[in-house]
Amino acid sequence: MTHHPFRFGVNVYEAATRDEWITKAQQIEALGYDTLFVADHLHTFPPIAGMMAAAAVTTTLRIGSNVFANDFRHPLLLGREVAAVDLFSAGRLVLGLGTGFWRADYDQSGILLDSPGTRVGRLEEAVQIIKGIFTTAPFSFTGQYYTVRDFTLSPAPIQQPHPRILLGGGGPRTLALAAREADIVGFGLRTTRAGGFDSTSNSPDATAQKVAWVRQAAGERLEHLEFSILASFVAVTDDRLGAAEEMADGWRGAGIDIIAKQILESPTTLIGTVDEIVADLQQARAQYGFSYIVINDDQIDAFAPIVAQLNGI
């Protein structure tokens, strides 16, 4: 498999004021990150408004979703909105899509948390619809979950035939969908039927299995796919073990059963000095193909020296 050059993104979750959001977007761009990503949970900043605000105050920074929860919007309506985001950002949109999974989002909104199979089935149809309205006019679709009749999109996105699409997850069906339909495959923790995470799904063996599922399903598309990770465990430090123990305590407080050893062994953990993290990322790309690295916004400054060393290489 061809290794893609490194590029880096930042998940921005919240801001208390307009100025804070603008400052984060401009800082991310100035430090050489490729993409500002927004999440899609009820406790995070509203994603479409956040994307548009970031696009308006930057010039080269890509604006992405990581990821839109499909259960929250009809794909036709989401497709219309993101086409406009691509237009107003001058073609800088990265469209990340997922099923939705977090129990609190469903409990607070009253939306039914269906089985994983049902949610993935809806996502499979949603991808067809969003791609369809970007490429076919008028577009019609009849599936198990959605129906679209004679729709013509306006305005059209700048990127043709459609903006770059990021799909991901931790299970075989979702990752196979990403392998067939996405431009960027996001490798994440496997989610549970109850609406949480399976913390054991981030081990080296589990990660290798996920990559194998994608490679098997991708066929001739494999060479063109970028592999992305959201590195939730990040600390630039000379005390690896201490940082991992502190992180484990925090995640256990959030209800996720994990120990420091699991964090340190995970291929998506980035803990250590700048040189150690640079070496770890190079190893992860060689072993798994990960080249599109996304961190959380509390590490923007600390992680910048790693971006400076590896970006575009």
C-alpha positions in Angstrom: 0.0 0.0 0.0 1.3 3.5 -0.9 1.9 5.7 2.1 0.3 9.1 1.9 2.1 12.2 3.2 1.3 13.1 6.8 -1.3 15.8 7.4 -2.9 16.9 10.6 -6.3 18.0 11.9 -7.8 19.3 15.1 -11.2 18.5 16.6 -12.6 21.7 18.1 -15.4 20.9 20.5 -16.5 24.2 22.0 -15.9 27.9 22.5 -17.6 30.3 24.9 -17.5 33.3 22.6 -17.3 34.2 19.0 -13.8 35.5 19.4 -12.6 32.3 21.1 -13.8 30.2 18.1 -12.2 32.6 15.6 -8.9 32.6 17.5 -8.8 28.8 17.6 -9.5 28.6 13.8 -6.8 31.1 12.9 -4.3 29.5 15.3 -4.9 26.1 13.8 -4.3 27.5 10.3 -1.2 29.5 11.4 0.4 26.4 13.0 0.2 24.4 9.8 -2.6 22.0 10.6 -4.6 20.9 7.5 -8.1 20.7 8.8 -10.4 22.1 11.6 -12.9 19.4 12.4 -16.1 19.8 14.4 -17.9 17.0 16.3 -21.6 16.4 16.3 -22.9 15.9 19.9 -25.4 17.8 21.9 -22.7 19.0 24.3 -20.4 20.3 21.5 -20.5 23.5 19.5 -23.2 23.4 16.8 -21.3 21.9 13.8 -22.6 23.6 10.7 -22.5 27.1 12.3 -19.0 26.3 13.6 -17.8 25.2 10.2 -19.1 28.3 8.5 -17.6 30.6 11.1 -14.2 28.9 10.8 -14.3 29.1 7.0 -15.1 32.8 7.1 -12.0 33.7 9.0 -9.4 31.4 7.3 -8.2 31.0 3.8 -6.4 27.7 3.3 -7.6 25.6 6.3 -9.9 22.8 5.4 -13.2 22.6 7.3 -14.5 19.2 8.3 -17.0 17.2 10.3 -15.7 14.4 12.5 -18.4 13.2 12.1 -22.0 14.2 11.4 -24.3 11.8 13.1 -26.6 10.4 10.5 -29.5 9.8 12.9 -29.8 13.5 13.6 -30.6 14.7 10.0 -32.2 13.4 6.9 -29.3 12.9 4.4 -31.0 15.0 1.7 -31.2 18.0 4.1 -27.6 17.5 5.3 -26.4 17.2 1.8 -28.0 20.6 0.9 -26.3 22.2 3.9 -22.8 20.8 3.3 -22.9 21.7 -0.4 -23.4 25.3 0.7 -20.6 25.0 3.2 -18.3 23.8 0.4 -19.4 26.7 -1.8 -18.9 29.4 0.9 -15.6 27.9 2.0 -14.3 27.9 -1.7 -14.1 24.1 -1.8 -12.5 23.4 1.6 -15.1 21.0 3.0 -14.2 17.5 4.3 -17.5 15.7 4.8 -17.2 13.2 7.7 -20.2 10.9 8.2 -21.1 8.3 10.9 -24.1 6.6 12.3 -24.4 8.4 15.7 -23.9 6.3 18.8 -23.5 8.3 22.0 -26.2 7.3 24.5 -26.5 10.8 26.0 -27.3 12.4 22.7 -30.2 10.0 22.2 -31.5 10.2 25.7 -31.5 14.0 25.7 -33.1 14.4 22.3 -35.6 11.6 22.5 -34.3 10.1 19.3 -34.4 6.3 19.5 -31.1 4.5 19.7 -31.7 1.7 17.3 -29.5 -1.4 17.0 -26.1 -1.0 15.4 -27.2 -2.9 12.3 -30.1 -0.6 11.8 -28.0 2.5 12.2 -25.4 1.2 9.8 -28.1 0.4 7.3 -29.4 3.9 7.4 -25.8 5.3 7.0 -25.3 3.1 3.9 -28.4 4.6 2.3 -27.5 8.1 3.5 -24.1 7.9 1.7 -25.9 6.8 -1.5 -28.2 9.8 -1.2 -25.6 12.4 -0.4 -23.3 11.2 -3.3 -26.4 11.0 -5.5 -27.6 14.5 -5.1 -24.1 15.8 -5.7 -23.7 13.9 -9.0 -27.2 13.3 -10.5 -30.0 15.8 -11.3 -32.8 15.1 -10.8 -32.0 12.4 -8.2 -34.4 9.8 -6.9 -33.9 7.0 -4.4 -36.1 4.4 -2.7 -34.6 2.4 0.1 -35.6 0.7 3.3 -35.1 3.9 5.4 -35.2 6.9 3.0 -37.1 8.0 -0.1 -36.1 10.9 -2.4 -38.1 12.0 -5.4 -36.8 14.1 -8.3 -34.5 16.3 -6.3 -32.1 18.8 -8.0 -29.4 20.3 -5.7 -28.7 24.0 -5.7 -26.2 25.4 -5.0 -23.8 22.7 -6.1 -20.5 22.1 -4.1 -17.3 23.5 -5.5 -15.5 20.2 -5.3 -16.5 17.8 -8.0 -17.9 15.2 -8.2 -18.3 15.8 -4.5 -16.3 17.0 -1.5 -13.9 14.5 0.0 -15.8 12.0 2.2 -14.6 10.6 5.5 -16.3 7.5 6.8 -15.2 5.5 9.7 -15.8 3.4 12.8 -14.6 0.4 14.5 -16.7 -2.5 13.2 -16.4 -4.6 10.1 -19.6 -3.4 8.3 -18.9 0.3 8.8 -15.2 0.0 7.9 -16.2 -2.0 4.8 -18.6 0.8 3.8 -15.7 3.3 4.2 -13.5 1.2 2.1 -16.0 1.1 -0.7 -17.3 4.7 -0.6 -15.0 7.1 1.2 -11.9 9.0 0.3 -10.7 9.0 3.9 -11.2 6.0 6.3 -11.4 6.9 10.0 -10.3 4.2 12.4 -12.0 4.6 15.7 -13.0 2.7 18.8 -15.7 0.2 18.3 -19.0 1.4 19.8 -21.4 -0.7 21.9 -25.1 -1.4 21.5 -25.6 0.5 24.8 -24.2 3.7 23.3 -20.6 3.8 24.6 -17.1 2.6 23.6 -15.4 -0.8 23.7 -12.0 0.3 25.1 -10.4 -3.0 24.2 -10.9 -2.3 20.5 -7.9 0.1 20.4 -5.3 -2.6 21.0 -2.6 -3.4 18.4 -4.3 -6.6 17.4 -7.8 -5.0 17.1 -6.3 -2.2 15.1 -4.6 -4.6 12.7 -7.9 -6.4 12.3 -9.7 -3.2 11.4 -7.0 -2.4 8.8 -7.4 -5.9 7.4 -11.1 -5.4 7.0 -10.6 -2.2 5.0 -7.9 -3.7 2.8 -10.1 -6.7 2.0 -13.1 -4.5 1.1 -11.3 -1.8 -0.7 -10.0 -3.7 -3.7 -8.6 -1.4 -6.4 -9.6 1.7 -4.3 -7.0 0.9 -1.6 -4.1 2.9 -3.1 -6.3 6.0 -3.2 -7.6 5.8 0.4 -6.2 7.9 3.2 -6.2 6.3 6.6 -7.0 8.6 9.5 -7.0 8.3 13.3 -8.4 10.5 16.0 -5.7 10.4 18.7 -7.7 10.9 21.8 -4.7 10.1 24.1 -2.1 12.8 23.4 0.5 14.3 25.7 3.8 15.8 24.8 5.9 14.9 27.9 9.0 13.2 29.1 6.9 11.1 31.6 5.0 8.7 29.4 3.8 6.4 32.2 2.6 9.2 34.4 0.7 10.9 31.6 -0.9 7.5 30.7 -2.0 6.9 34.3 -3.5 10.4 34.5 -5.4 9.8 31.3 -6.7 6.4 32.4 -8.0 8.0 35.6 -9.9 10.6 33.5 -11.4 8.1 31.2 -12.5 5.8 34.0 -14.2 8.8 35.6 -16.1 9.1 32.3 -17.2 5.5 32.6 -14.7 4.0 30.2 -12.8 1.1 31.8 -9.2 1.4 30.7 -5.7 1.1 32.3 -2.5 3.0 31.6 -0.9 -0.1 30.0 -3.7 -0.2 27.4 -3.3 3.5 26.6 0.5 3.1 26.1 0.0 0.0 23.9 -2.6 1.6 21.6 -1.4 2.5 18.1 -3.6 5.7 18.4 -1.9 6.9 21.6 0.6 9.7 21.2 2.5 10.2 24.5 6.1 11.1 24.9 8.6 13.7 23.8 8.4 15.3 20.4 11.0 12.9 19.0 9.2 9.9 20.5 5.9 10.9 19.0 7.4 11.6 15.6 8.9 8.1 15.7 5.7 6.5 16.8 3.7 8.2 14.0 6.3 7.0 11.4 6.0 3.5 12.8 2.2 3.6 12.8 2.2 4.7 9.1 4.6 2.0 8.1 2.6 -0.7 10.0 -1.0 0.4 9.6 -1.0 3.2 6.9 -2.2 6.0 9.3 -1.2 9.3 7.7 -4.1 11.7 8.5 -3.7 12.4 12.2 -6.4 14.3 14.2 -5.9 15.5 17.7 -8.2 17.3 20.2 -8.1 21.1 20.6 -6.5 21.1 24.1 -3.2 20.0 22.4 -3.0 22.5 19.6 0.2 24.3 20.8 2.0 21.3 22.4 1.5 19.2 19.3 2.6 21.9 16.8 6.4 20.9 16.8 5.3 17.4 15.6 3.2 19.0 12.8 6.2 21.1 11.9 8.5 18.1 11.5 6.1 15.7 9.7 3.5 17.8 7.8 3.6 16.8 4.1 6.4 14.3 4.5 
